[in-house]
Amino acid sequence: MNAVGIDVSKGTSTVAIMRPFGEVVASPFEVKHTGSELSKLAEMLRVLDGETKVVMECTGAYHLPIAYALNEAELFVSTVNPIITHNYDNNSIRKARNDKSDAIKIANYAITNWLKLTKYIPEEDVRHMLKTYSRQYSKYKKINAMLKNNLISLLDSTFPGVNELFSSPPRKRDGHEKWVDFVANFWHCKCVCTLSQKVFTQRYRKWCKRTGYNFSQSKAEDVYIESLGHVCVIPMNETTKLLITQAASQINAISETIETLACEMKVLAASLPEYPVVMEFFGVGDILGPQLIAEIGDIYRYFKKSSLVRFAGLEPVENQSGKFRGKESISKQGSSHLRKTLFQVMDCLLKQAPADDPIFQFLDRKRAEGKHYYSYMTASSAKFLRIYYARVRQYLESLKSDT
């Protein structure tokens, strides 16, 4: 048996080949993530005597090229959580570590857990792209929130409170928000209050028609009244205009990107077989539905319901030593992106309060028992995953039986 341990880093990996009882087949050496070098590595491993298994850590996207190349070469590849290999054989007080020692450590882990290693199965292209879109969507949402806060901070010095005058949701076609487009044109309170109310109302009406927003006479009056009486610390000049308009244009550009990503996520998710049953869950909409599918992935990756709960890091853990019994909490050693998505679904259930939904009934019961907010939210998230697992598996099995 040949245990191949690979310590993965960006663009380069360190490979060690070991056999039982500490026999070194090949001292640690480096391999670049290029087609030619990975082909040479695959050919080298294929000619070894005996069964060969390759083990590497899941390191974001860095391990994917080498895992994919070796799997295509029909080698047994297994990817493991870095926490597992980090804690394996951690019986030394020395803190020094390097890529070579890590590769040997991973190879020894493979020998110890030879029969327990699970084969790496490459993710489908659609699911991989859906997850990529989902992660990018979340990052752009964070940037968008940061840019909005920056614009509001600038407006506090030129037109305080203007962002609170408009409550229109983002437009579906481009993601623009009315208050952002408004301040791009009326960027200082003096752009409004130096005009008469009649003249401003006419300009506001034309602006609404030109930009595709609904006009309201009462809204024009509210905006005009709000513009009066402010003491602005930033003067009305071209420099200030540049600051506000550039900040607004950045928000609009990000908003358009977010809307494009959301549309593409929906198209990709709709092409997957479990999409109809996932969208039937209460609290799951056009955004959270694709994100759930993206983060959970193929339901057949999980052997049972508890495997999916552990993947999300929602399984309870207990701190106990003798008579001491610590407070129970969740492990959080799972997908933080999935936990965030589940939290948003639970928040939607709390706000909508559907009396006939089993997940909300469970959530409401835990809340009535006096549980802490995070306690009943995480317990309900785990409950959601168990029901998700059962429904999706049942639906997919029914599709197979029909064919």
N, C-alpha and C positions, 0 to 999 in steps of 0.2 A: 504494500500500500504506500502510495506517495501522497503526502499532504503538502499542498502548495499554499503557502500563506503570502498574501499580497497586501502590503501597506500602501494605500492609495493616497496620492496627493495630486495637485493640479498639474496635469500634463505629463507627470512622471510617477511611476510606481516602483516600489522595492519588492523583489520577489525572493522568497526563501523556500527551498524544497527539503522536506524532512521525512524520515521514516521512523517507526517506533524505536524506543530505547535510545533516542537522541542521535540516530544516524543521520548525518548530513549528506544529502544527495547533491545539493548545489548550494554553495555559500551565497548569501544575499547579494543580489545584483540589481541594477536599475534598468527599467524598461520605459521608453517613451511611448506616449499614447498615439503613435502613428501607425498607419496600416501595415507598413513593412515590418516594424519591430514587433507588433502584436502577432503578425503571421509567423514570424520566427519563433516567438515564445510558444505559440500554439503547437507548432511542429515539434519543438523541443519536448513539450509535455506529452505529446501523443506517442512518442517513441520510447517513453520510460517503461520499464518492466513493471507489471502489476497494475492494479487499479489506481487511478489518479483522481483526486478531488481538489478543486480550487476553492479557497475561502478568502473572502475580502470583506471589509467593512462597508456599510452603506454611508457614503460621505457625500451627501447632497447629489450633485450631478457628476462629480468627478469620477466615480466608479463605473458609470454607465458605459463608456466606450470600451473599457477592457472587459467588463462582464459580457457585453453584447458580442464582442469579437471572439472570446473564448467559447461562448455558448454556440455561436455559429459554427465553430470548429468541432462541435459535438463533444466537448469536454464537460464534465460535471462541474458546475459552478454553483456556489452557495454564497449568498450575501447575508451578513449578520449585523445586528445592532452594535454600534461601537461601545455601548455601555457594557454589553456582555463580554466582549474581548478585553475591555479595560479592566474589568473586575476579575478576569480569569488569571489564576496563578499569581495573584498580587500579594506575594508573601515576602517581599523585600522592603526594607526601610529606605533603600536608596531611591532617590527621586530622578536620577539621570535616566534618560531614554533617548533613543534615536530610531531612525527608520529601519535600520537593519535588525535591531532587537525587537521592534514591533512586528516585523515580518516573521521572525522566528517564533514569536509568541503566538501569532495567529495560526501558524502551521502546527504548533503543538496543541492549540485549541482544536484544530481539525482532527488531529489524531485521537484526542480524548473523547470527542463527540462524533466520531466517525459515523456511527449508525443513526445519529439524530439529525444530521445535516439535511436540510431541505434544498431541493434543486431550484435554482434561479429560473424564473420564467419571465422573459421580456414582456413589458407592458404593451398592450395594443397601441397602435399609433393614435387612434382617436382618443383613447383615454389619456395617453401621455400629453397630447395637445390640449385636451380639456383641462388637465391639471395645470399646465403651463399658463393657459389663459386665466384660470381662476387665481393663481398666485399673482399674476401681473395685475389683474383687476384689483386685488386687495392692496397691492403696493400703490397703484395709481389713486385709489380712494384715500389712502393716507396722505399722499402728496396733495391731493385736492383739498382735504381738510386743512392742511398746513397753509396752503395758499389762501384759502378763504379767511383764516384767522389773521393772516398778514394783511389782507385787503381791509378787513374790518378795523384792524389797528390803525391803518392809514386813514380810513374814513372818520375815525374818531377825532381826527385833527382837521378834517375838511367838511364833513357832512355827517355829524354824529346821529346814530339811530336810523339811518336810511335803510340798512339791511333788514330792519324789523318791520318795515312798512309793507313789504311784499311777502306773501305766503304761498305763492304759486309753486307747485312742484317742478322739478326739472322736466324740460320738454323731451318727449320720447325720441324725436328725430335727430336731435343733436346734443341733448343733455344740458343745454343752456338754462340758467336760472334768470328770472326776470330782474331781480335786484342787481345782479352782476352786470347784465346788459344795460340797465338803467344808469348805473354809476359810471359806465364807460362813456356815456354821453353827457350826463349831468354829474360831473365829477366833483363839484364844489357846491356848497349850499347857495353861494352867490350866483351860480348858474340858474337858480330858480328864484330866489327872493329878490333879485334885482329887476325881475320882470313883474309885470302886473299878473294877477291871477288869471285873467282872461287870456293873455298872451301865452302864459305857461301852459294853460289847458289846451290851447290850440297846438302848441309844439308837442305836448305829451301825446295828443291824439294822433298827430302825424307820425311820431316815433313809434307808437304802438302798431300803426298800420304798416309802417316800413319794416319793422322787425317781427311782425307776426304775433303780437300779443293782444289780448283782449283789452279794450279801453273801458274805463269806468270813471264817470264824472266824480263820484265820491272819492275815489282813490286819488284823482288829480288834486282835489281839495285837501285831502289829508297830507299829501306830499308837500304841497305849497305851505300849509300851516306849519308843518314840521321844519321847514327850511328857515323859518323866521326866528330871530333872536339868538342865534348861536354865536359864540365867541370862538372863532377859528384861529388856531395858533399857526397854521400854515397858510401863507398868502395864496391868492388866486392868480397864478401865473403859469407860464408854459412848462416850467420845471415840475410843478405840482401836477399838472395835467398829465405829463409823461409818466410820472410815478403811478398814478391811479389807473390810467388807461392800459399801461403795460401789465400791471397786476391783474386787471380784469381780463385782458387777452390771454394771459397764461392760464387762468382758471378755465376760460372757455375752451382752450386747446386741450387741456387735460380732461375736461368734461366730455368733449367729443370723442376722445380716445376711450374713455370709460364706457360710453354708450356703444361704441363699436365693439369693444371686448365683450360687453354684455350680450349683444346680438349674436356674436360668433359662438359664445358659450352655449347659448340656447340651441343653436343649430347643431353643434357637436353633441350636446347631451341628448337631443331629440333623436339622434341616429343610434343611440344605445338601447338595448332591449328593455332595460328596467325603467326607462324614463316615464312611461305612463303610470306605473304603480307608485313611483317616488313622488310624482306631482300630485297624487291624491292625498298625501299627508297634509294635515292642517298646519298652517304656518310656513309652508314651503312654497315659494313663488318662483318667478322667472329667474331670480338671481340665486337664492339659497338652494333651489333644487339642483341646478347644474353644479354648484359648489359642493353639495353633499355627494353627488355622484363622483365628482372629480377627486375628492379627498378620500372617500371610502374605496373607490375603485371596484374591481371585479369581486363580487360577493363570494365567489368560489375560492378566493384566496384564504378565507377564514374557515376553519374546520367546524367551529361552533359559535354560538352567540357570544360567549365569554371572550373568544379570541378577538372579536370586533371591539368589544368594550375595552379590552387591554390595549388594542391598537390605538384607541383614542386616549389612553392614559386615565380612564375613569374608574378603574377597579379600586375598591377600598383597600387601604393598607393599615396595619396595626403596629404600633410601637410598644412592644412588651418585653419586659425583662424581670423574671421572678414575679414579685407581687406588684411591680409597677406596670400599669397599663395606660399607655398614652392615648391621646385623642385620635380617633380614626379620621383619616383624610383620604384623598385620592393620590395615586402615584405620580401623575403628570408625566410619566415616562412614555409618552406617545405623541401623536400628532397634535400639536398646538393649533394648527389651522383647522382641523376637524372640530376640536373643542370650541373654538371661536364660532364656527358656523352653527354648531349645536346650541350654543348659548343664545345666538340670535334667533333661532327657531323657538327656543323656550321663551324668550322675551316677547315674541310675537304671540305665543299662546297666552301669556299672562295678560297682554293688552286686549286681545280679542275675547278671551274667556269662553271658548266653545264648550257648553255644558255636556254635550254628548261625545266629546273626544276622550278616549281612554287615557291618553298621555296627560291632558290637562286635569282630568279627574285625579290621577296619581299625584300630579304637582300640587293641586289644590289641597289634597288630603295631607300631604307632607307639610304644607304651609300652615294648615289648621292645627297640626300637632305642635306648632311652635318651633319648627326647625329653622336654622339660620338660612338667610337668603341663598348663599352659595351652596349650602348643603342640599336644599331641595331643588335647586337649579341643576346641580351635577347629578343628583339621583335621577331626576327626570330625563336628563340627557342620556344616561345609561339605559333607562327604560325605553327611550325612543330608539336607541340602537338595537336593542333586542327585538322590538317589534319590527323595525326596518329589516333586520336580518331574516326574520320569519316570513314577512310578506314578500320580500323580493325573491327569496329562494323558492317560495311556493309559486309565485308568478312565473319565474323562469322554468321551473319544472313543468308547469302546465303548458308552456309554449313548446317544450320538448315533446311532451306527450301528444300534442295536437299534430306535430309534424311526423 
